[in-house]
Amino acid sequence: MNRCGNVTLKEQLISLQDGFIRQTYFSDDNKELYAILHVMNEHHRHILKLLKQKKKADVQLYLQNVHWKIEYPEMI
């Protein structure tokens, strides 16, 4: 984020970051954990793609509705 020249986007991400709990997944099942982390990495790739396309509104919606959604509460 430090390399980003878009001050508005940086401020918005910082404000959103403060309002959400970061998720760390724990599991003894390495295959299940790997699958979940693979999905999270795909999310990150999609976010980067949207950022490169300068789709600010789409980034915000994706973060709020997909990436920050708690899907595996039993593993947090």
WOTAQUI-V697353 format. One record per residue. N is the residue number from 1. RES is the residue in one letter. OMEGA is omega in degrees with one decimal (NA if undefined). Layout:
((N;RES;OMEGA) (N;RES;OMEGA))
This chain:
((1;M;-178.4) (2;N;-179.0) (3;R;-177.6) (4;C;178.5) (5;G;-178.0) (6;N;-175.5) (7;V;-179.0) (8;T;179.6) (9;L;178.9) (10;K;179.7) (11;E;180.0) (12;Q;179.0) (13;L;178.8) (14;I;180.0) (15;S;177.6) (16;L;-179.3) (17;Q;-179.4) (18;D;-176.1) (19;G;-176.6) (20;F;177.6) (21;I;176.2) (22;R;-177.3) (23;Q;171.8) (24;T;-175.7) (25;Y;178.7) (26;F;176.7) (27;S;172.9) (28;D;179.2) (29;D;-176.3) (30;N;179.1) (31;K;178.9) (32;E;179.3) (33;L;178.1) (34;Y;-179.7) (35;A;-179.9) (36;I;179.3) (37;L;175.0) (38;H;177.2) (39;V;179.6) (40;M;177.3) (41;N;175.8) (42;E;175.2) (43;H;-178.0) (44;H;177.6) (45;R;-179.8) (46;H;178.3) (47;I;178.4) (48;L;178.4) (49;K;178.5) (50;L;178.3) (51;L;178.9) (52;K;178.4) (53;Q;178.9) (54;K;179.8) (55;K;-174.2) (56;K;-178.0) (57;A;179.3) (58;D;176.8) (59;V;-179.2) (60;Q;-179.8) (61;L;-179.7) (62;Y;178.7) (63;L;-175.4) (64;Q;-171.6) (65;N;-176.7) (66;V;-170.0) (67;H;-177.4) (68;W;177.7) (69;K;178.7) (70;I;-176.6) (71;E;-176.7) (72;Y;-175.2) (73;P;-179.0) (74;E;-176.9) (75;M;-177.8) (76;I;NA))
